[in-house]
Amino acid sequence: MTSQRKIAEELGLPIHPPKIEIFDLAGGTNTDPKGHVRHVDHYRLTSFGLYLARSIPGHAKLRYVESWLLPELGLRVSKWQFAPGHELDQDYYLDVAGITTGADQWSTVDYYLDSSVSAGKHATLLDIDDFVIATQANLLDAETSQRALEIAYSTVDSLARHGYELNEWLLNKGIELSWPHQSA
């Protein structure tokens, strides 16, 4: 798989194409956006989503990630374990994404817009500049761009109405996340 950044450079784009990840439940792996196949320590499939936990080898700032893919919400919710000295005031990181489900394989297409959530304090919408550039470069079609914006803003609004308590908001939607590895 060619890296997203290399594709962008070859096309002369000021930004990478949407990042794609593959989650191979049968094989116990996760293919990251750069094409690296990573071992997944744990997958768990539920009625509302897919949980995964894996290490992040070779990253200077991150050690471990736990994520929930929530297709109905168009979100990937992650908790990160940071390397010493790189901690952030963040409890959750939310990626707006297109999520395709399957019996043995799931995939995500990242739509650039993210939110950083500090429980009980604030949520910050991130990467709006990347989203705008990607939209202008036609890396996202109009319908996808509109959906991504709606997801991002309704998520931040819902978090605000629930005191920036992600679990409280999700419980109202019948979603109860668990974090077996307690990475963050």
N, C-alpha and C positions, 0 to 999 in steps of 0.2 A: 504494500500500500504506500503510495506517495504521500509525503507529509502535506498537511493543509497549507502550511506556510510556503512550501515549495510551489505548490499549485498557484497560490496567490502571486508569487514572484513571477512565475512564467506568464501569467495573464496580465501582469502589470497592475494588479489590484492593490489598493492601499491597506487591505485587510485580508485575512484568511477567509476561505469559504466556510460555511457552517461546519462545526466539528461534529464528526460522527463517531459513535462508540457502539461496539457490539458486546453483548452480554450472553455468553454461551453457557447456559445452565447445565447442559449435558456434559460439556467438556470442563466445566469449572473454571472458565477463563473470562477475562474482560479485555477486549482489544481497544486500546485507547486511541485518541484522535491521531496520534503519530504512527499508528500501526503496530505498536508494541503489544504483544500478547502477555497479559499479566495473570498470574494465578489468583483466584478468588478464594479467600479463606472460608467464606460462608455465603450461600444464597438462601433466601427464604421467600417463597411465593405465597401471597395472600390474596384475598378477594379484591383488595384495593390497590395492590402494587407488588413490587419486587424489592427486597432488601438485599444488599450486598456489602461485604466488608473485605478489604484487601490492603496490603501494604503499598507504599509508594516508593519503590527503590530508586535511588539516585537523585532524589529531589532535595535541594538544599534547605527548603523551608518546611516541607511537609513529610510526615512519617507514615500516616495511616488515614484511611477514609472509610466511613460508613455512609451509605447512601440508600435512599428510598426513591424508586421510580414510581411516580404517581400519574398514570396515564390520563385519568379523568380530569385531573387538575392541570395537566401539561407542565408538571414540575418534577425536578430532581432535587430532593432535599438531602443535604450532606452535612456531616459533622467531621471535622478534620482534627487530627492529632498533629500539632505543630512541633517542629524541631525546637529545642531550647533556644530562647532568644528571638524567636520569630512568632510568638503568640500574638493573636489579635483579639480585640474586644468583639468577639463574634461567637455565637453559640451554634448558628446554622447558616448554611450557604444554600441559596435556592437558585437553580438554573431554570429558565424558561426553555422548554424543549418539546419537540415532537417525539412521542414515544410509541414505538411499534412493539406489540406484544406477540408472543408465540409460545408454543408448548416447550420448546427447547432453546429458543433464542429470542432475545429482546434487542432492540436498538434504540438509540437516541440521536436526534439531530438538535444540536444546540442552537437556539435562536438569539444568542448574544446577550440578551437582557438577563441580569442576575440581581439578587438581593442578598445583602448581608443582614442577619438578624441577631441582635443582642437581646436576649429574653428579658421582657419586662421593661426595656429601655427604648429601643428604636429599631427601625428597619430602614436600610438605605438601598435605593435602586441604583444599580451599577451598570457600567458599560453602555450607557445610552449613546455615547459617541460612536462606538463600534457598530451598534445597531443601525444608526442613521447612515453611516458609511456603507454598511452591507446592503441596506435597502436601496440607497442611491446607485450602488454598483450592480443592482438586480441579482444579488445573491439570495435574496428572499423575495418571493413574489408578493403582490399586494395583499392577497388574502392571508398569507402566512404572517406578514408583517403586522397586519391588523390584529390577528389572533394573538400574536406575541405581545403586543402592546396591551391588549385587553387583559391577558393573563397577568402580566407584570403589575399593572396598576390595580387590578382588582385584588391581587394578592397583598400588595402593600396596604391597600385600604382595609382589607379584612384583618390583617395583622394589627393595624392601628386600632380598629374597633374592638379587638380582643386584647388590648393592653400589650401588644407585641409578644404575646404568648402563643407561639406556634402550635403547641400541643392542644391548647384550649380551642383555638380556631379549628384545627383538624378534627378534634373530638366532636364538635358540632356538625361535622360533615360525615361522621361515622367512621373516621380513620384514626386508629390508635397506633402510633409508631413506637417501636421498641428499638433499643440500641444495645444489643448484647455485648458488644466489644467496648462500649463506653469510651470511644476514642476522643471525645472532646470534653 
